[in-house]
Each structure stands twice: as C-alpha cells, then as structure tokens.
Amino acid sequence: MSLASHLDELQRKHGDIERELDDAMNHPSVDDLEIVNLKRRKLALKDEIEKLKAKPTTH
C-alpha cells in the first residue's frame, strides 16, 4: 500500500470515528466510557496521520 493510499484510509477512518462520536454525544443513552474510547481511537488515528505526514519521502 502506498503512503498516499494509507493516509487516505487513515483519514477516512478518522472521519468515520468523528461522525460516530458526534452521534454518540447527541444520544444521552450512550455510555461515557464508549465516548472516551471513541475519542482515544480518533486521537490515535490523528497521531498516526501526523507521524506519516512528517516522514520524509524518498524517491
């Protein structure tokens, strides 16, 4: 998998989690622990995206 396609996939997953998190936060019946786990997953993806973007590319 190329770096660009890997980044695209990570960004897609990040967006999916963001939408899931927004939905969860709008439903009072959702457990706070689930919201915390979604936030952690979202942050982990963001960190991985930033790390990959910072990698120097070799041609």
mmCIF file of the N, C-alpha and C atoms, coordinates in Angstrom:
data_MODEL
# 
_entry.id   MODEL 
# 
loop_
_atom_site.group_PDB 
_atom_site.id 
_atom_site.type_symbol 
_atom_site.label_atom_id 
_atom_site.label_alt_id 
_atom_site.label_comp_id 
_atom_site.label_asym_id 
_atom_site.label_entity_id 
_atom_site.label_seq_id 
_atom_site.pdbx_PDB_ins_code 
_atom_site.Cartn_x 
_atom_site.Cartn_y 
_atom_site.Cartn_z 
_atom_site.occupancy 
_atom_site.B_iso_or_equiv 
_atom_site.pdbx_formal_charge 
_atom_site.auth_seq_id 
_atom_site.auth_comp_id 
_atom_site.auth_asym_id 
_atom_site.auth_atom_id 
_atom_site.pdbx_PDB_model_num 
ATOM 1   N N  . MET A 1 1  ? 0.859   -1.178 0.000  1.00 0.00 ? 1  MET A N  1 
ATOM 2   C CA . MET A 1 1  ? 0.000   0.000  0.000  1.00 0.00 ? 1  MET A CA 1 
ATOM 3   C C  . MET A 1 1  ? 0.901   1.236  0.000  1.00 0.00 ? 1  MET A C  1 
ATOM 4   N N  . SER A 1 2  ? 0.618   2.166  -0.879 1.00 0.00 ? 2  SER A N  1 
ATOM 5   C CA . SER A 1 2  ? 1.426   3.371  -0.950 1.00 0.00 ? 2  SER A CA 1 
ATOM 6   C C  . SER A 1 2  ? 1.120   4.269  0.247  1.00 0.00 ? 2  SER A C  1 
ATOM 7   N N  . LEU A 1 3  ? 2.024   5.170  0.523  1.00 0.00 ? 3  LEU A N  1 
ATOM 8   C CA . LEU A 1 3  ? 1.853   6.091  1.639  1.00 0.00 ? 3  LEU A CA 1 
ATOM 9   C C  . LEU A 1 3  ? 0.597   6.934  1.454  1.00 0.00 ? 3  LEU A C  1 
ATOM 10  N N  . ALA A 1 4  ? 0.369   7.410  0.242  1.00 0.00 ? 4  ALA A N  1 
ATOM 11  C CA . ALA A 1 4  ? -0.800  8.249  -0.021 1.00 0.00 ? 4  ALA A CA 1 
ATOM 12  C C  . ALA A 1 4  ? -2.099  7.485  0.216  1.00 0.00 ? 4  ALA A C  1 
ATOM 13  N N  . SER A 1 5  ? -2.172  6.249  -0.244 1.00 0.00 ? 5  SER A N  1 
ATOM 14  C CA . SER A 1 5  ? -3.402  5.477  -0.048 1.00 0.00 ? 5  SER A CA 1 
ATOM 15  C C  . SER A 1 5  ? -3.577  5.095  1.419  1.00 0.00 ? 5  SER A C  1 
ATOM 16  N N  . HIS A 1 6  ? -2.477  4.848  2.108  1.00 0.00 ? 6  HIS A N  1 
ATOM 17  C CA . HIS A 1 6  ? -2.546  4.563  3.541  1.00 0.00 ? 6  HIS A CA 1 
ATOM 18  C C  . HIS A 1 6  ? -3.053  5.789  4.298  1.00 0.00 ? 6  HIS A C  1 
ATOM 19  N N  . LEU A 1 7  ? -2.549  6.961  3.957  1.00 0.00 ? 7  LEU A N  1 
ATOM 20  C CA . LEU A 1 7  ? -3.021  8.201  4.584  1.00 0.00 ? 7  LEU A CA 1 
ATOM 21  C C  . LEU A 1 7  ? -4.500  8.434  4.293  1.00 0.00 ? 7  LEU A C  1 
ATOM 22  N N  . ASP A 1 8  ? -4.908  8.180  3.063  1.00 0.00 ? 8  ASP A N  1 
ATOM 23  C CA . ASP A 1 8  ? -6.327  8.335  2.698  1.00 0.00 ? 8  ASP A CA 1 
ATOM 24  C C  . ASP A 1 8  ? -7.207  7.424  3.546  1.00 0.00 ? 8  ASP A C  1 
ATOM 25  N N  . GLU A 1 9  ? -6.769  6.188  3.713  1.00 0.00 ? 9  GLU A N  1 
ATOM 26  C CA . GLU A 1 9  ? -7.533  5.231  4.508  1.00 0.00 ? 9  GLU A CA 1 
ATOM 27  C C  . GLU A 1 9  ? -7.614  5.671  5.973  1.00 0.00 ? 9  GLU A C  1 
ATOM 28  N N  . LEU A 1 10 ? -6.496  6.140  6.530  1.00 0.00 ? 10 LEU A N  1 
ATOM 29  C CA . LEU A 1 10 ? -6.496  6.615  7.915  1.00 0.00 ? 10 LEU A CA 1 
ATOM 30  C C  . LEU A 1 10 ? -7.410  7.823  8.078  1.00 0.00 ? 10 LEU A C  1 
ATOM 31  N N  . GLN A 1 11 ? -7.380  8.732  7.117  1.00 0.00 ? 11 GLN A N  1 
ATOM 32  C CA . GLN A 1 11 ? -8.234  9.914  7.184  1.00 0.00 ? 11 GLN A CA 1 
ATOM 33  C C  . GLN A 1 11 ? -9.712  9.537  7.059  1.00 0.00 ? 11 GLN A C  1 
ATOM 34  N N  . ARG A 1 12 ? -10.005 8.534  6.251  1.00 0.00 ? 12 ARG A N  1 
ATOM 35  C CA . ARG A 1 12 ? -11.385 8.053  6.126  1.00 0.00 ? 12 ARG A CA 1 
ATOM 36  C C  . ARG A 1 12 ? -11.858 7.470  7.457  1.00 0.00 ? 12 ARG A C  1 
ATOM 37  N N  . LYS A 1 13 ? -11.009 6.652  8.079  1.00 0.00 ? 13 LYS A N  1 
ATOM 38  C CA . LYS A 1 13 ? -11.353 6.069  9.372  1.00 0.00 ? 13 LYS A CA 1 
ATOM 39  C C  . LYS A 1 13 ? -11.531 7.151  10.430 1.00 0.00 ? 13 LYS A C  1 
ATOM 40  N N  . HIS A 1 14 ? -10.669 8.168  10.393 1.00 0.00 ? 14 HIS A N  1 
ATOM 41  C CA . HIS A 1 14 ? -10.762 9.280  11.342 1.00 0.00 ? 14 HIS A CA 1 
ATOM 42  C C  . HIS A 1 14 ? -12.109 9.983  11.185 1.00 0.00 ? 14 HIS A C  1 
ATOM 43  N N  . GLY A 1 15 ? -12.515 10.221 9.961  1.00 0.00 ? 15 GLY A N  1 
ATOM 44  C CA . GLY A 1 15 ? -13.805 10.855 9.695  1.00 0.00 ? 15 GLY A CA 1 
ATOM 45  C C  . GLY A 1 15 ? -14.969 9.989  10.150 1.00 0.00 ? 15 GLY A C  1 
ATOM 46  N N  . ASP A 1 16 ? -14.849 8.675  9.930  1.00 0.00 ? 16 ASP A N  1 
ATOM 47  C CA . ASP A 1 16 ? -15.903 7.750  10.370 1.00 0.00 ? 16 ASP A CA 1 
ATOM 48  C C  . ASP A 1 16 ? -16.059 7.802  11.886 1.00 0.00 ? 16 ASP A C  1 
ATOM 49  N N  . ILE A 1 17 ? -14.942 7.787  12.594 1.00 0.00 ? 17 ILE A N  1 
ATOM 50  C CA . ILE A 1 17 ? -14.994 7.838  14.056 1.00 0.00 ? 17 ILE A CA 1 
ATOM 51  C C  . ILE A 1 17 ? -15.543 9.182  14.514 1.00 0.00 ? 17 ILE A C  1 
ATOM 52  N N  . GLU A 1 18 ? -15.173 10.252 13.827 1.00 0.00 ? 18 GLU A N  1 
ATOM 53  C CA . GLU A 1 18 ? -15.682 11.578 14.195 1.00 0.00 ? 18 GLU A CA 1 
ATOM 54  C C  . GLU A 1 18 ? -17.211 11.619 14.080 1.00 0.00 ? 18 GLU A C  1 
ATOM 55  N N  . ARG A 1 19 ? -17.755 11.061 13.010 1.00 0.00 ? 19 ARG A N  1 
ATOM 56  C CA . ARG A 1 19 ? -19.211 11.015 12.845 1.00 0.00 ? 19 ARG A CA 1 
ATOM 57  C C  . ARG A 1 19 ? -19.855 10.126 13.912 1.00 0.00 ? 19 ARG A C  1 
ATOM 58  N N  . GLU A 1 20 ? -19.227 8.996  14.197 1.00 0.00 ? 20 GLU A N  1 
ATOM 59  C CA . GLU A 1 20 ? -19.739 8.097  15.228 1.00 0.00 ? 20 GLU A CA 1 
ATOM 60  C C  . GLU A 1 20 ? -19.721 8.781  16.597 1.00 0.00 ? 20 GLU A C  1 
ATOM 61  N N  . LEU A 1 21 ? -18.674 9.529  16.863 1.00 0.00 ? 21 LEU A N  1 
ATOM 62  C CA . LEU A 1 21 ? -18.552 10.263 18.117 1.00 0.00 ? 21 LEU A CA 1 
ATOM 63  C C  . LEU A 1 21 ? -19.618 11.345 18.222 1.00 0.00 ? 21 LEU A C  1 
ATOM 64  N N  . ASP A 1 22 ? -19.845 12.074 17.144 1.00 0.00 ? 22 ASP A N  1 
ATOM 65  C CA . ASP A 1 22 ? -20.894 13.102 17.135 1.00 0.00 ? 22 ASP A CA 1 
ATOM 66  C C  . ASP A 1 22 ? -22.264 12.483 17.425 1.00 0.00 ? 22 ASP A C  1 
ATOM 67  N N  . ASP A 1 23 ? -22.532 11.346 16.784 1.00 0.00 ? 23 ASP A N  1 
ATOM 68  C CA . ASP A 1 23 ? -23.798 10.656 17.024 1.00 0.00 ? 23 ASP A CA 1 
ATOM 69  C C  . ASP A 1 23 ? -23.918 10.226 18.483 1.00 0.00 ? 23 ASP A C  1 
ATOM 70  N N  . ALA A 1 24 ? -22.844 9.662  19.016 1.00 0.00 ? 24 ALA A N  1 
ATOM 71  C CA . ALA A 1 24 ? -22.862 9.172  20.398 1.00 0.00 ? 24 ALA A CA 1 
ATOM 72  C C  . ALA A 1 24 ? -23.088 10.315 21.381 1.00 0.00 ? 24 ALA A C  1 
ATOM 73  N N  . MET A 1 25 ? -22.481 11.452 21.108 1.00 0.00 ? 25 MET A N  1 
ATOM 74  C CA . MET A 1 25 ? -22.601 12.578 22.029 1.00 0.00 ? 25 MET A CA 1 
ATOM 75  C C  . MET A 1 25 ? -23.998 13.211 21.968 1.00 0.00 ? 25 MET A C  1 
ATOM 76  N N  . ASN A 1 26 ? -24.723 12.974 20.898 1.00 0.00 ? 26 ASN A N  1 
ATOM 77  C CA . ASN A 1 26 ? -26.077 13.505 20.757 1.00 0.00 ? 26 ASN A CA 1 
ATOM 78  C C  . ASN A 1 26 ? -27.141 12.573 21.329 1.00 0.00 ? 26 ASN A C  1 
ATOM 79  N N  . HIS A 1 27 ? -26.736 11.414 21.809 1.00 0.00 ? 27 HIS A N  1 
ATOM 80  C CA . HIS A 1 27 ? -27.670 10.458 22.406 1.00 0.00 ? 27 HIS A CA 1 
ATOM 81  C C  . HIS A 1 27 ? -27.316 10.285 23.880 1.00 0.00 ? 27 HIS A C  1 
ATOM 82  N N  . PRO A 1 28 ? -28.155 10.766 24.765 1.00 0.00 ? 28 PRO A N  1 
ATOM 83  C CA . PRO A 1 28 ? -27.853 10.697 26.199 1.00 0.00 ? 28 PRO A CA 1 
ATOM 84  C C  . PRO A 1 28 ? -27.749 9.274  26.738 1.00 0.00 ? 28 PRO A C  1 
ATOM 85  N N  . SER A 1 29 ? -28.263 8.299  26.000 1.00 0.00 ? 29 SER A N  1 
ATOM 86  C CA . SER A 1 29 ? -28.212 6.921  26.485 1.00 0.00 ? 29 SER A CA 1 
ATOM 87  C C  . SER A 1 29 ? -26.850 6.263  26.267 1.00 0.00 ? 29 SER A C  1 
ATOM 88  N N  . VAL A 1 30 ? -25.957 6.920  25.532 1.00 0.00 ? 30 VAL A N  1 
ATOM 89  C CA . VAL A 1 30 ? -24.648 6.339  25.245 1.00 0.00 ? 30 VAL A CA 1 
ATOM 90  C C  . VAL A 1 30 ? -23.755 6.464  26.472 1.00 0.00 ? 30 VAL A C  1 
ATOM 91  N N  . ASP A 1 31 ? -23.074 5.375  26.768 1.00 0.00 ? 31 ASP A N  1 
ATOM 92  C CA . ASP A 1 31 ? -22.186 5.295  27.914 1.00 0.00 ? 31 ASP A CA 1 
ATOM 93  C C  . ASP A 1 31 ? -20.985 6.232  27.739 1.00 0.00 ? 31 ASP A C  1 
ATOM 94  N N  . ASP A 1 32 ? -20.625 6.917  28.818 1.00 0.00 ? 32 ASP A N  1 
ATOM 95  C CA . ASP A 1 32 ? -19.473 7.824  28.777 1.00 0.00 ? 32 ASP A CA 1 
ATOM 96  C C  . ASP A 1 32 ? -18.192 7.092  28.398 1.00 0.00 ? 32 ASP A C  1 
ATOM 97  N N  . LEU A 1 33 ? -18.058 5.845  28.824 1.00 0.00 ? 33 LEU A N  1 
ATOM 98  C CA . LEU A 1 33 ? -16.865 5.067  28.503 1.00 0.00 ? 33 LEU A CA 1 
ATOM 99  C C  . LEU A 1 33 ? -16.742 4.844  26.998 1.00 0.00 ? 33 LEU A C  1 
ATOM 100 N N  . GLU A 1 34 ? -17.870 4.645  26.332 1.00 0.00 ? 34 GLU A N  1 
ATOM 101 C CA . GLU A 1 34 ? -17.853 4.475  24.881 1.00 0.00 ? 34 GLU A CA 1 
ATOM 102 C C  . GLU A 1 34 ? -17.363 5.759  24.204 1.00 0.00 ? 34 GLU A C  1 
ATOM 103 N N  . ILE A 1 35 ? -17.808 6.893  24.698 1.00 0.00 ? 35 ILE A N  1 
ATOM 104 C CA . ILE A 1 35 ? -17.374 8.181  24.144 1.00 0.00 ? 35 ILE A CA 1 
ATOM 105 C C  . ILE A 1 35 ? -15.872 8.362  24.349 1.00 0.00 ? 35 ILE A C  1 
ATOM 106 N N  . VAL A 1 36 ? -15.384 8.019  25.530 1.00 0.00 ? 36 VAL A N  1 
ATOM 107 C CA . VAL A 1 36 ? -13.946 8.127  25.816 1.00 0.00 ? 36 VAL A CA 1 
ATOM 108 C C  . VAL A 1 36 ? -13.159 7.223  24.868 1.00 0.00 ? 36 VAL A C  1 
ATOM 109 N N  . ASN A 1 37 ? -13.643 5.995  24.651 1.00 0.00 ? 37 ASN A N  1 
ATOM 110 C CA . ASN A 1 37 ? -12.946 5.073  23.743 1.00 0.00 ? 37 ASN A CA 1 
ATOM 111 C C  . ASN A 1 37 ? -12.932 5.597  22.316 1.00 0.00 ? 37 ASN A C  1 
ATOM 112 N N  . LEU A 1 38 ? -14.029 6.179  21.865 1.00 0.00 ? 38 LEU A N  1 
ATOM 113 C CA . LEU A 1 38 ? -14.069 6.760  20.521 1.00 0.00 ? 38 LEU A CA 1 
ATOM 114 C C  . LEU A 1 38 ? -13.075 7.912  20.402 1.00 0.00 ? 38 LEU A C  1 
ATOM 115 N N  . LYS A 1 39 ? -12.998 8.750  21.432 1.00 0.00 ? 39 LYS A N  1 
ATOM 116 C CA . LYS A 1 39 ? -12.063 9.872  21.413 1.00 0.00 ? 39 LYS A CA 1 
ATOM 117 C C  . LYS A 1 39 ? -10.621 9.377  21.371 1.00 0.00 ? 39 LYS A C  1 
ATOM 118 N N  . ARG A 1 40 ? -10.327 8.313  22.109 1.00 0.00 ? 40 ARG A N  1 
ATOM 119 C CA . ARG A 1 40 ? -8.967  7.745  22.098 1.00 0.00 ? 40 ARG A CA 1 
ATOM 120 C C  . ARG A 1 40 ? -8.610  7.192  20.723 1.00 0.00 ? 40 ARG A C  1 
ATOM 121 N N  . ARG A 1 41 ? -9.556  6.470  20.113 1.00 0.00 ? 41 ARG A N  1 
ATOM 122 C CA . ARG A 1 41 ? -9.307  5.915  18.777 1.00 0.00 ? 41 ARG A CA 1 
ATOM 123 C C  . ARG A 1 41 ? -9.089  7.036  17.768 1.00 0.00 ? 41 ARG A C  1 
ATOM 124 N N  . LYS A 1 42 ? -9.896  8.076  17.860 1.00 0.00 ? 42 LYS A N  1 
ATOM 125 C CA . LYS A 1 42 ? -9.778  9.210  16.950 1.00 0.00 ? 42 LYS A CA 1 
ATOM 126 C C  . LYS A 1 42 ? -8.418  9.889  17.115 1.00 0.00 ? 42 LYS A C  1 
ATOM 127 N N  . LEU A 1 43 ? -7.992  10.083 18.353 1.00 0.00 ? 43 LEU A N  1 
ATOM 128 C CA . LEU A 1 43 ? -6.702  10.714 18.616 1.00 0.00 ? 43 LEU A CA 1 
ATOM 129 C C  . LEU A 1 43 ? -5.547  9.843  18.134 1.00 0.00 ? 43 LEU A C  1 
ATOM 130 N N  . ALA A 1 44 ? -5.654  8.534  18.337 1.00 0.00 ? 44 ALA A N  1 
ATOM 131 C CA . ALA A 1 44 ? -4.598  7.631  17.878 1.00 0.00 ? 44 ALA A CA 1 
ATOM 132 C C  . ALA A 1 44 ? -4.460  7.691  16.356 1.00 0.00 ? 44 ALA A C  1 
ATOM 133 N N  . LEU A 1 45 ? -5.579  7.740  15.659 1.00 0.00 ? 45 LEU A N  1 
ATOM 134 C CA . LEU A 1 45 ? -5.523  7.864  14.197 1.00 0.00 ? 45 LEU A CA 1 
ATOM 135 C C  . LEU A 1 45 ? -4.913  9.196  13.784 1.00 0.00 ? 45 LEU A C  1 
ATOM 136 N N  . LYS A 1 46 ? -5.302  10.258 14.469 1.00 0.00 ? 46 LYS A N  1 
ATOM 137 C CA . LYS A 1 46 ? -4.749  11.580 14.149 1.00 0.00 ? 46 LYS A CA 1 
ATOM 138 C C  . LYS A 1 46 ? -3.240  11.583 14.359 1.00 0.00 ? 46 LYS A C  1 
ATOM 139 N N  . ASP A 1 47 ? -2.786  10.990 15.455 1.00 0.00 ? 47 ASP A N  1 
ATOM 140 C CA . ASP A 1 47 ? -1.342  10.921 15.722 1.00 0.00 ? 47 ASP A CA 1 
ATOM 141 C C  . ASP A 1 47 ? -0.616  10.142 14.636 1.00 0.00 ? 47 ASP A C  1 
ATOM 142 N N  . GLU A 1 48 ? -1.207  9.013  14.208 1.00 0.00 ? 48 GLU A N  1 
ATOM 143 C CA . GLU A 1 48 ? -0.576  8.214  13.161 1.00 0.00 ? 48 GLU A CA 1 
ATOM 144 C C  . GLU A 1 48 ? -0.532  8.983  11.842 1.00 0.00 ? 48 GLU A C  1 
ATOM 145 N N  . ILE A 1 49 ? -1.613  9.697  11.514 1.00 0.00 ? 49 ILE A N  1 
ATOM 146 C CA . ILE A 1 49 ? -1.656  10.507 10.295 1.00 0.00 ? 49 ILE A CA 1 
ATOM 147 C C  . ILE A 1 49 ? -0.557  11.562 10.323 1.00 0.00 ? 49 ILE A C  1 
ATOM 148 N N  . GLU A 1 50 ? -0.446  12.265 11.443 1.00 0.00 ? 50 GLU A N  1 
ATOM 149 C CA . GLU A 1 50 ? 0.573   13.316 11.561 1.00 0.00 ? 50 GLU A CA 1 
ATOM 150 C C  . GLU A 1 50 ? 1.981   12.744 11.476 1.00 0.00 ? 50 GLU A C  1 
ATOM 151 N N  . LYS A 1 51 ? 2.189   11.580 12.077 1.00 0.00 ? 51 LYS A N  1 
ATOM 152 C CA . LYS A 1 51 ? 3.510   10.946 12.032 1.00 0.00 ? 51 LYS A CA 1 
ATOM 153 C C  . LYS A 1 51 ? 3.882   10.579 10.600 1.00 0.00 ? 51 LYS A C  1 
ATOM 154 N N  . LEU A 1 52 ? 2.921   10.032 9.856  1.00 0.00 ? 52 LEU A N  1 
ATOM 155 C CA . LEU A 1 52 ? 3.187   9.660  8.473  1.00 0.00 ? 52 LEU A CA 1 
ATOM 156 C C  . LEU A 1 52 ? 3.414   10.865 7.589  1.00 0.00 ? 52 LEU A C  1 
ATOM 157 N N  . LYS A 1 53 ? 2.671   11.944 7.845  1.00 0.00 ? 53 LYS A N  1 
ATOM 158 C CA . LYS A 1 53 ? 2.853   13.167 7.056  1.00 0.00 ? 53 LYS A CA 1 
ATOM 159 C C  . LYS A 1 53 ? 4.222   13.789 7.309  1.00 0.00 ? 53 LYS A C  1 
ATOM 160 N N  . ALA A 1 54 ? 4.756   13.599 8.498  1.00 0.00 ? 54 ALA A N  1 
ATOM 161 C CA . ALA A 1 54 ? 6.035   14.190 8.858  1.00 0.00 ? 54 ALA A CA 1 
ATOM 162 C C  . ALA A 1 54 ? 7.215   13.377 8.334  1.00 0.00 ? 54 ALA A C  1 
ATOM 163 N N  . LYS A 1 55 ? 6.972   12.144 7.925  1.00 0.00 ? 55 LYS A N  1 
ATOM 164 C CA . LYS A 1 55 ? 8.038   11.288 7.403  1.00 0.00 ? 55 LYS A CA 1 
ATOM 165 C C  . LYS A 1 55 ? 8.582   11.871 6.113  1.00 0.00 ? 55 LYS A C  1 
ATOM 166 N N  . PRO A 1 56 ? 9.897   11.927 6.003  1.00 0.00 ? 56 PRO A N  1 
ATOM 167 C CA . PRO A 1 56 ? 10.456  12.388 4.730  1.00 0.00 ? 56 PRO A CA 1 
ATOM 168 C C  . PRO A 1 56 ? 10.229  11.324 3.658  1.00 0.00 ? 56 PRO A C  1 
ATOM 169 N N  . THR A 1 57 ? 9.847   11.759 2.495  1.00 0.00 ? 57 THR A N  1 
ATOM 170 C CA . THR A 1 57 ? 9.616   10.832 1.386  1.00 0.00 ? 57 THR A CA 1 
ATOM 171 C C  . THR A 1 57 ? 10.903  10.612 0.618  1.00 0.00 ? 57 THR A C  1 
ATOM 172 N N  . THR A 1 58 ? 11.108  9.388  0.201  1.00 0.00 ? 58 THR A N  1 
ATOM 173 C CA . THR A 1 58 ? 12.287  9.072  -0.598 1.00 0.00 ? 58 THR A CA 1 
ATOM 174 C C  . THR A 1 58 ? 11.838  8.691  -1.987 1.00 0.00 ? 58 THR A C  1 
ATOM 175 N N  . HIS A 1 59 ? 12.504  9.184  -2.988 1.00 0.00 ? 59 HIS A N  1 
ATOM 176 C CA . HIS A 1 59 ? 12.133  8.895  -4.384 1.00 0.00 ? 59 HIS A CA 1 
ATOM 177 C C  . HIS A 1 59 ? 13.198  8.095  -5.045 1.00 0.00 ? 59 HIS A C  1 
# 
